[in-house]
């Protein structure tokens, strides 16, 4: 791709990151942290912010050095870049969001092994200019975070009857207003809290995306059919 990037390229990258090429719903990448920490919406927000930050920063860094890195050491260099940003995020979360860091635990350092991050560095950031690579990382992160938060919200509501529980403890007293009791006196639904519940909810989200895509494709085909010029009717000559 040329170094000159137009607005249409940014629109296409954004659409693919959020929907068409979503890291979870389409590529089925990064499922380990997604399923492990999505028991609550707050956990999903924290993990989503961390992953999005790493995707954005590593995309920009890889694009910046892509022409200076020899082919033989390209992948190790990308891993080192990603690991550096993950380490920085891990230390910052431990310092400023210690309660959230304790809940997410080992899955923050394990962001470095997320196939979605290394895959975008290799497939996109290493072949595109810095602005477009940065935007791609940000939109891919938003797509990943959106699924993560949606999964956490559904599991938390069905599993505990609450929404954004612990937001005040995780992000500070100023965010306590987010904590909501959706179903008072709710008896916890254990399946939704456990990993099998995460697989079930994720399966429904994937099915919903496929259904929406199929409906959009049907509308697109119908619109194209109506716009196609009709062949002129040939009348038989009178004898």
C-alpha positions as CSV (number, residue, x, y, z in Angstrom):
1,X,0.0,0.0,0.0
2,X,1.2,3.5,-0.8
3,X,2.3,5.8,2.1
4,X,-0.5,8.2,1.2
5,X,-3.6,7.1,3.0
6,X,-7.0,8.4,2.1
7,X,-10.2,8.7,4.1
8,X,-11.7,5.6,2.5
9,X,-8.9,3.5,3.7
10,X,-9.5,4.6,7.3
11,X,-13.2,3.9,6.9
12,X,-12.5,0.4,5.6
13,X,-10.0,-0.4,8.3
14,X,-12.5,0.8,11.0
15,X,-15.4,-1.2,9.6
16,X,-13.2,-4.3,9.4
17,X,-11.9,-3.9,12.9
18,X,-15.3,-3.4,14.5
19,X,-17.4,-5.8,12.5
20,X,-16.3,-7.4,9.3
21,X,-13.0,-8.8,10.6
22,X,-13.7,-8.7,14.3
23,X,-10.9,-10.5,16.2
24,X,-13.3,-12.6,18.2
25,X,-16.5,-13.0,16.3
26,X,-14.8,-13.5,12.9
27,X,-11.2,-14.5,13.5
28,X,-11.9,-16.4,16.7
29,X,-8.7,-15.1,18.3
30,X,-7.8,-14.2,21.9
31,X,-10.4,-16.6,23.4
32,X,-8.4,-17.5,26.5
33,X,-8.4,-14.1,28.2
34,X,-11.9,-13.4,26.7
35,X,-13.5,-16.4,28.4
36,X,-11.5,-16.3,31.6
37,X,-12.0,-12.7,32.7
38,X,-15.4,-11.9,31.3
39,X,-17.3,-12.9,34.4
40,X,-18.3,-9.3,35.0
41,X,-18.6,-6.2,32.9
42,X,-16.0,-4.3,35.0
43,X,-13.4,-7.1,34.3
44,X,-14.3,-6.8,30.6
45,X,-13.7,-3.1,30.6
46,X,-10.4,-3.4,32.3
47,X,-9.1,-6.1,30.0
48,X,-10.5,-4.4,27.0
49,X,-8.7,-1.1,27.8
50,X,-5.4,-2.9,28.4
51,X,-5.7,-4.9,25.1
52,X,-6.7,-1.9,23.1
53,X,-3.8,0.1,24.4
54,X,-1.3,-2.6,23.5
55,X,-2.8,-3.1,20.1
56,X,-2.7,0.6,19.3
57,X,0.8,1.3,20.6
58,X,2.3,-1.9,19.1
59,X,0.7,-1.2,15.7
60,X,2.2,2.2,15.6
61,X,5.6,1.0,16.8
62,X,5.8,-1.9,14.4
63,X,4.8,0.4,11.5
64,X,7.5,2.9,12.5
65,X,10.3,0.4,12.4
66,X,9.1,-2.0,9.7
67,X,11.6,-0.8,7.1
68,X,14.5,-0.9,9.5
69,X,14.0,-4.5,10.8
70,X,15.6,-7.3,8.7
71,X,13.4,-10.1,7.5
72,X,15.3,-12.7,9.6
73,X,14.5,-11.1,13.0
74,X,11.1,-9.6,12.2
75,X,9.0,-11.8,14.4
76,X,11.2,-11.7,17.5
77,X,11.3,-7.9,17.1
78,X,7.6,-7.7,17.0
79,X,7.3,-9.9,20.1
80,X,9.8,-7.7,22.0
81,X,7.8,-4.6,21.1
82,X,4.5,-6.1,22.2
83,X,6.1,-7.4,25.4
84,X,7.5,-4.0,26.2
85,X,4.0,-2.4,26.0
86,X,2.4,-5.2,27.9
87,X,4.9,-4.8,30.7
88,X,4.3,-1.1,30.9
89,X,0.5,-1.6,31.0
90,X,0.9,-4.3,33.7
91,X,2.9,-2.0,35.9
92,X,0.5,1.0,35.4
93,X,-2.5,-1.1,36.2
94,X,-0.8,-2.5,39.3
95,X,0.0,1.0,40.4
96,X,-3.2,2.8,39.7
97,X,-5.9,0.1,39.5
98,X,-4.5,-2.4,42.0
99,X,-7.8,-4.1,42.8
100,X,-8.6,-4.7,39.1
101,X,-5.0,-5.9,38.5
102,X,-5.5,-8.5,41.3
103,X,-8.7,-9.7,39.6
104,X,-7.2,-9.9,36.1
105,X,-4.1,-11.5,37.5
106,X,-1.9,-13.4,35.1
107,X,-4.0,-12.5,32.1
108,X,-2.6,-9.0,31.8
109,X,1.0,-10.3,31.2
110,X,-0.4,-12.9,28.9
111,X,-1.7,-10.3,26.5
112,X,1.7,-10.7,24.9
113,X,0.7,-14.1,23.7
114,X,-2.6,-12.9,22.3
115,X,-2.7,-14.1,18.7
116,X,-4.8,-11.1,17.6
117,X,-2.0,-8.7,18.6
118,X,0.9,-10.5,17.0
119,X,-1.3,-11.3,14.0
120,X,-2.1,-7.7,13.3
121,X,1.6,-6.7,13.7
122,X,2.6,-9.2,11.1
123,X,-0.3,-9.0,8.7
124,X,-1.1,-5.3,8.8
125,X,1.2,-3.0,10.8
126,X,4.4,-4.3,9.1
127,X,3.0,-3.5,5.7
128,X,1.3,-0.1,6.2
129,X,2.2,3.5,7.3
130,X,2.0,4.6,10.9
131,X,-1.3,6.4,10.9
132,X,-3.2,3.5,9.3
133,X,-1.5,0.9,11.4
134,X,-2.3,2.9,14.6
135,X,-5.9,3.2,13.5
136,X,-6.1,-0.5,12.7
137,X,-4.8,-1.4,16.1
138,X,-7.3,0.9,17.8
139,X,-10.3,-0.3,15.9
140,X,-9.3,-4.0,16.3
141,X,-9.0,-3.3,20.1
142,X,-12.4,-1.7,20.1
143,X,-13.9,-4.7,18.4
144,X,-12.2,-7.0,20.8
145,X,-13.3,-4.8,23.8
146,X,-16.9,-4.6,22.6
147,X,-17.3,-8.4,22.6
148,X,-15.5,-8.6,25.9
149,X,-17.8,-6.1,27.6
150,X,-20.9,-7.5,26.0
151,X,-19.9,-11.0,27.2
152,X,-19.2,-9.7,30.7
153,X,-22.5,-7.8,30.9
154,X,-24.6,-10.7,29.8
155,X,-22.8,-13.2,32.1
156,X,-23.0,-10.8,35.1
157,X,-26.7,-10.1,34.7
158,X,-27.6,-13.7,34.2
159,X,-25.2,-15.1,36.7
160,X,-25.4,-12.6,39.6
161,X,-28.3,-10.2,38.8
162,X,-26.0,-7.2,38.9
163,X,-24.3,-4.9,36.4
164,X,-20.9,-3.2,36.7
165,X,-20.6,-4.5,40.3
166,X,-17.3,-3.4,41.9
167,X,-16.8,-0.4,39.6
168,X,-16.2,1.8,42.6
169,X,-13.6,-0.4,44.0
170,X,-11.9,-1.1,40.7
171,X,-11.8,2.4,39.2
172,X,-12.2,4.6,42.2
173,X,-15.2,5.9,44.3
174,X,-16.1,8.3,41.5
175,X,-17.3,5.4,39.4
176,X,-19.5,3.9,42.0
177,X,-22.6,5.3,40.3
178,X,-22.2,2.6,37.6
179,X,-23.0,-0.2,40.0
180,X,-26.6,-1.5,39.4
181,X,-28.7,-4.2,40.9
182,X,-30.8,-5.5,37.9
183,X,-32.7,-8.2,39.7
184,X,-33.1,-7.7,43.5
185,X,-33.0,-10.9,45.6
186,X,-31.7,-12.8,42.6
187,X,-30.5,-16.3,43.0
188,X,-27.2,-16.7,41.2
189,X,-27.1,-18.7,38.0
190,X,-23.9,-20.6,38.5
191,X,-23.5,-21.8,34.9
192,X,-23.2,-18.2,33.6
193,X,-20.4,-17.5,36.1
194,X,-18.4,-20.6,35.1
195,X,-16.4,-21.0,31.8
196,X,-19.1,-23.1,30.1
197,X,-21.4,-20.1,30.4
198,X,-18.8,-18.0,28.6
199,X,-18.7,-20.5,25.7
200,X,-22.5,-20.6,25.5
201,X,-22.9,-16.8,25.5
202,X,-20.1,-16.4,23.0
203,X,-21.8,-18.9,20.7
204,X,-25.0,-16.9,20.8
205,X,-23.1,-13.7,20.0
206,X,-21.4,-15.4,17.0
207,X,-24.7,-16.7,15.8
208,X,-26.3,-13.2,16.1
209,X,-23.5,-11.7,14.0
210,X,-23.8,-14.4,11.3
211,X,-27.6,-13.7,11.2
212,X,-27.1,-10.0,10.9
213,X,-24.5,-10.5,8.2
214,X,-26.8,-12.8,6.2
215,X,-29.6,-10.3,6.4
216,X,-27.4,-7.5,5.3
217,X,-26.0,-9.5,2.4
218,X,-29.6,-10.4,1.3
219,X,-30.6,-6.7,1.3
220,X,-27.4,-5.9,-0.7
221,X,-28.2,-8.5,-3.3
222,X,-31.8,-7.3,-3.5
223,X,-30.7,-3.7,-4.0
224,X,-28.2,-4.7,-6.7
225,X,-30.9,-6.7,-8.5
226,X,-33.3,-3.8,-8.6
227,X,-30.5,-1.5,-10.0
228,X,-29.5,-3.8,-12.8
229,X,-30.8,-2.6,-16.2
230,X,-33.6,-4.7,-17.7
231,X,-33.0,-6.3,-21.1
232,X,-35.4,-4.8,-23.7
233,X,-38.2,-7.0,-24.6
234,X,-38.0,-8.4,-28.2
235,X,-41.3,-8.6,-30.0
236,X,-41.6,-11.2,-32.8
237,X,-41.9,-9.6,-36.2
238,X,-45.3,-9.9,-37.9
239,X,-45.4,-12.2,-40.9
